[in-house]
Amino acid sequence: MSLADIGTSQQTDGPTPIIELIRATKLYDRRAVLSEVSLLVEGGAAMALIGRNGSGKSTLLSILAGLTKLSSGTMVRSGRRIATGYAPEAFPGLKMSAEHYLLSMARIAGLALAEAEARMAELLEMFHLEEFRRQRMDGFSKGMLQKVNLIQSLIAHPQLLLLDEPMSGLDLPAQHTLIGHLKELKRSGTGIVFSIHEPQTIEALADSVHVLHAGRTVTTIHGQEEMRVTPAVYIVCKGISEQRKAEIMDMPGVTSIHALDGTPGDYLAATLEIAAADDYLRHILQAEGSVVSVEPCGGLSAGGLEQWMDPKPVKGGTAG
Ligand SMILES: Nc1ncnc2c1ncn2[C@@H]1O[C@H](COP(=O)(O)OP(=O)(O)OP(=O)(O)O)[C@@H](O)[C@H]1O
């Protein structure tokens, strides 16, 4: 049930809606960086936001956090005050100790001093940061700053947790710690929205994936089952004429196909069912194109989602 429905219907058992965006649009200098995006965040579930650089993920998170205003559309909250934790993408090395900063954040969020101290100690220990608690953050490494950033978002038991690239800069043990803690939070009913570029985190944590491209929703996928579809193959080629491109795009078994951004020349990347790979490769060669790389992909990749994360590096040569 969406939050928009709640006013008109009897509430039923099941996931609790926390916050909903309906046709959310954000303009900067009359340019739409988000266009008509709708989504519903539910308690006890995690939604991954994926999309290439500049697709609007951070803007969307900042809107959900209440820090950026919509240009049009609606944001509906389940209550007047939702305890919200927000870890932005860029976190500054402030000229104060981690302890001073975290206690201030906890107090601002409404925690009593004793509770704030206890919760801070628990989280500092969890992220192996306790020995640095009295040091100034302007001397911290990137990963240490990210840990402080995450701790401030978690400290006041958020009902809604918004994380912008939470794994950025974290070492592997810290990544595992974070995933474990986020799973616990989900079990306790927190709704989580996180932007991410790594498929592993999606598989470990996400209950749904919302894909953005140039500020628009490309697709949304619900449920681990839907995310883990059959294995597939990811093929990058180049040198195909516009006319032949249209033909290969229509070939059976091609899940997704797109021009590969950030590479020289007209590189084309396709995700397709394994059974269709031979036929596809034959078509490329008949169209006088050349094959740059062929790689198996599984899990999330098979749904064609990989193309919306960071573009894969193209192996082999430059465009001719
Ligand atoms: N304050 C702002 N003023 C003008 N344009 C902005 C502002 N904030 C973001 N943008 C633009 O909005 C678009 C979306 O940016 P956003 O940071 O939301 O993307 P993103 O998907 O989070 O990217 P990345 O993966 O690189 O972090 C970009 O084109 C960006 O330049």
The ligand as a Tripos MOL2 file, in Angstrom:
@<TRIPOS>MOLECULE
LIG
   31    33     1     0     0
SMALL
NO_CHARGES

@<TRIPOS>ATOM
      1 N1         23.4370   22.1330   -6.5750 N.pl3     1 LIG1
      2 C1         23.4420   21.8270   -7.8780 C.ar      1 LIG1
      3 N2         23.3820   22.7760   -8.8200 N.ar      1 LIG1
      4 C2         23.3640   22.4730  -10.1330 C.ar      1 LIG1
      5 N3         23.3930   21.2030  -10.6120 N.ar      1 LIG1
      6 C3         23.4540   20.2080   -9.7100 C.ar      1 LIG1
      7 C4         23.4970   20.4540   -8.3140 C.ar      1 LIG1
      8 N4         23.5410   19.2660   -7.6690 N.ar      1 LIG1
      9 C5         23.5630   18.3170   -8.6290 C.ar      1 LIG1
     10 N5         23.5100   18.8770   -9.8540 N.ar      1 LIG1
     11 C6         23.4920   18.1670  -11.1370 C.3       1 LIG1
     12 O1         22.4950   17.1890  -11.0590 O.3       1 LIG1
     13 C7         22.8760   16.0310  -11.7880 C.3       1 LIG1
     14 C8         22.7210   14.8250  -10.8920 C.3       1 LIG1
     15 O2         23.7230   14.9020   -9.8930 O.3       1 LIG1
     16 P1         23.7940   13.8610   -8.7040 P.3       1 LIG1
     17 O3         24.9340   14.2600   -7.8220 O.co2     1 LIG1
     18 O4         22.4480   13.7280   -8.0830 O.co2     1 LIG1
     19 O5         24.1520   12.5130   -9.4960 O.3       1 LIG1
     20 P2         24.6550   11.0990   -8.9420 P.3       1 LIG1
     21 O6         23.8600   10.0560   -9.6450 O.co2     1 LIG1
     22 O7         24.6230   11.0740   -7.4530 O.co2     1 LIG1
     23 O8         26.1510   11.0580   -9.4570 O.3       1 LIG1
     24 P3         27.4650   10.2890   -8.8930 P.3       1 LIG1
     25 O9         27.2770    8.8150   -9.1590 O.co2     1 LIG1
     26 O10        28.5580   10.8750   -9.6950 O.co2     1 LIG1
     27 O11        27.5850   10.6090   -7.4280 O.co2     1 LIG1
     28 C9         24.2980   16.2700  -12.2770 C.3       1 LIG1
     29 O12        24.2340   16.6780  -13.6190 O.3       1 LIG1
     30 C10        24.7760   17.4080  -11.3950 C.3       1 LIG1
     31 O13        25.6960   18.2170  -12.0970 O.3       1 LIG1
@<TRIPOS>BOND
     1     1     2 1
     2     2     3 ar
     3     2     7 ar
     4     3     4 ar
     5     4     5 ar
     6     5     6 ar
     7     6     7 ar
     8     6    10 ar
     9     7     8 ar
    10     8     9 ar
    11     9    10 ar
    12    10    11 1
    13    11    12 1
    14    11    30 1
    15    12    13 1
    16    13    14 1
    17    13    28 1
    18    14    15 1
    19    15    16 1
    20    16    17 2
    21    16    18 1
    22    16    19 1
    23    19    20 1
    24    20    21 2
    25    20    22 1
    26    20    23 1
    27    23    24 1
    28    24    25 2
    29    24    26 1
    30    24    27 1
    31    28    29 1
    32    28    30 1
    33    30    31 1
@<TRIPOS>SUBSTRUCTURE
     1 LIG1         1 GROUP 0 **** ****
